[in-house]
């Protein structure tokens, strides 16, 4: 079963727009999960000083990026996905957490990349059902790729698509 799931992840994840940097095999319990609760995206990565991004602009873009990831996950998964507010304390389902830890804005015709650690945890038991470091790029950004934030948004949406495949295959 684990071999089959790994094969699905390898073949299903070969879109060219995202890839697993490292991951644990999904727990078999993920297959029976019906409801997923998506937390706001956290960011341990911060734009470097030479980007000249104000604190106000960064706060605005963090929210936009978080919303883009969560909405894409909700739209792409065939399972029920609920978007959590900061103060929500769900008691059932699988909590989806995403922490962005690295980013490269690309530019001058190159795609940007964004790297995030994603964890799927059973809320009742606290058991981790999946944990992986995923990278999304913006090669499919089209006009959204004209600026750094657009490239990041598309890269994070590509990570969300990868996570939706993991949730659905589980």
VENCORNOR-V238725 format. One record per pair of residues at least 4 apart in sequence whose ideal C-beta (glycine too) atoms are under 6 Angstrom apart, sorted by the first residue. I is the first residue (numbers start at 1). J is the second residue. Records with the same first field share a line. If there is no record, write none. Layout:
I=J ; J
This chain:
2=25
5=26
6=25
8=12 ; 169
9=13
12=165
13=162
17=137 ; 139 ; 140 ; 158
18=136 ; 158 ; 159 ; 162
19=135
20=132 ; 134
21=133 ; 135
22=133
23=132
24=131
26=30 ; 130 ; 170
27=129
29=129
30=129 ; 170
31=170
33=94
35=80 ; 93
36=81 ; 94 ; 96 ; 167
37=82 ; 84 ; 90 ; 93 ; 95
38=70 ; 73 ; 81 ; 83 ; 96
39=84 ; 97
40=66
41=66 ; 69 ; 98
42=99
43=62 ; 100
44=99 ; 101
45=100 ; 101 ; 102 ; 103
47=51 ; 53
53=57 ; 58
61=149
65=153 ; 156
67=71
68=153 ; 156 ; 157
69=98 ; 156 ; 160
70=83
72=76 ; 157 ; 160
73=81 ; 160 ; 163 ; 164
74=81
76=161 ; 164
77=81 ; 164 ; 167 ; 168
78=168
79=167
84=88
90=123
92=123
93=123
94=120 ; 122
95=121 ; 123
96=120
97=119
98=116 ; 118
99=117
100=116
101=115
102=115
103=114
104=112 ; 113
105=112 ; 148
106=110 ; 111 ; 112 ; 151
111=137 ; 138 ; 139
112=138 ; 151 ; 152 ; 155
113=135 ; 137 ; 155
114=136 ; 152 ; 155 ; 156
115=135
116=134 ; 159
117=133
118=132 ; 134 ; 163
119=131
120=129 ; 130
121=128
122=127 ; 129
130=166
134=159 ; 162
136=155 ; 156 ; 158 ; 159
137=155
138=145 ; 151 ; 154 ; 155
141=145 ; 151 ; 154
144=150 ; 154
145=150 ; 151
165=169
